[in-house]
Amino acid sequence: MSEETLLEFPCQFPIKAMGKNNDTIEITIIEIVSRHAPEKHNHKVKLKPSKDGNYVSITVTIEATSKPQLDAIYQDLTDHPEVLYAL
């Protein structure tokens, strides 16, 4: 049984996660995403600190291959205590 999605795989897909701006948040988010999308050479990473610099938004664009892959990435991100939001 296939799950319905509007996406056509494979496709470029941006994953955004936010957390407190510290020394480990970027590495943590990239490691979580890389567990499910191991082609690191295809990843594009963009950081954007909040106005006061207390938080950071990290967008990792990957070559997504399936909806279950994306679901697993979002589940791992939201389960991690350093990640406040994942979009």
C-alpha positions, 0 to 999 in steps of 0.5 A: 500500500503506498502512502499518498503525497504530492511530492515526486521522488526523488526531489530536493527537499528543505528540512528546517529545524530550530534550537538554542544557538550553541556549539552543538546544534548544527552538528546535531541536526546534520547528524540526524538528517544524515542518518536517513539521507547519507549522501552528505555531498548533496546536502546544502546547509543554511543557518539563520540566527534569530534577531537576538542570536539566542536561537538558530534556524538550520535548513538542510536541503537533501535529495529526498527519496520517499515519504517514509524517509522524510517522516523518519527524519522529522520524528528523530528531529522532534524527539531530540531534546536540543531541537525546539521545532522542525518544519 
